[in-house]
Amino acid sequence: MKQTTVAIIEDEVMTGQLLTTCLKRSGKFTVVGCATSAEGGWSLCAAQHPEVVLLDVGLSGEDGLALAKRLQGLKPQPRILVVSGREDAYMLHRMSQLDLPGYVSKTSSLATFQEALEAMVQGRRFYSAPFAHCLQQQDAFFRILTGRERQVLQATAAGLSAEELSRKFHLACSTVHKHFDNMRRKLGMHSHAELLRYATHIGMNL
């Protein structure tokens, strides 16, 4: 029986070793390598072209989801299963934006992990329970931003221009733009439009 090739990108060495042992014992997978950083993971996948990538989010350098976006450009494109202890709403929103095929929480059972692996091999999607639940939680978003940043973003989502925001909050236009720069940095977004789409998604314009 042909074994599925898997790359493991996990910053905790012991966790990576446990995942490797689990995969080898199943007899269905060949582990082509393990990496503990984003750059190491990129080099591994670019060289080995694994069919499945087990990807942690908390990596040194760029985070795992930024790496996932790069990996999506590989040909053939690997199936990416995020294996993470993070379950906050914004991280899961970023996963949804990338349209990644799988997520399993590190708090899940081994049986759930194995089910997720089988789904990746069969070309199906798999998300463990926290995924859908946390996408509906808005509080994680609000904890990231300051009170003033939330006010500015909410008013912008309601249609106010930078000049109107400046008058409304008695701020210099440069300060308004600085708030937007800070929000994009905190949330890992690259454009004003992306920021507003997410604000609308969570209902800030209501």
C-alpha positions, 0 to 999 in steps of 0.5 A: 500500500502506498504511504502518504508523505507528511512533513511536520512543522512544529516548534516544540521538539517533543510534540514533533517527535510524538507526531512522528511516532504516531504516524510511523506506527500507523503504517500509512504515512512516511514522514519526510522531515520535521522543522521547528521554524517557518523558514525551515518548514518552507525549505523542507516542503519546497525540497520534499513536496509532501502530500500533507503538512502538519502545521503549528501556528506558533513558529519562530519567524513568520507564524504558521498561517503566513507560512501556509499562504506561501505553501499554497503556492507550491505545485503540487499544493500540499494538504495543510492540517493545522495542529494548534493549541490556539483557538481564538476567533481571529486566528480561526478567521485567518484560517477561514480566509486562507481556505485551509482544509483542516484544523485540529486542536491540540486539546483533541483526542488521538482518535480525532487527530487520526480522523483528521489525517484520514480526511486529508488523505481522502481529500476531504475537509476536517475541523475539530469542534472549536473551529466553528464555535470560535468563528462566532465569537467576537470578543477575541477581536475586541481584546486585541484593539485599544478602546480608541482603535475600536471606536475609529474602526467602528465609525469607519465601518459605518462609512466615515472618511478619515477627515470625518473621523478626525473631526468626530474624535478631535484627532489629527488626520495623521493620528487617524491613519496611525490608528489604522496602521496599528490595527493592521499590524496587530491583526496581521492584515495588509490593506484597509479594505481587508480590515473593513471586511473583517469589521463588517464580518463581525458586525461592527457596522450594526 
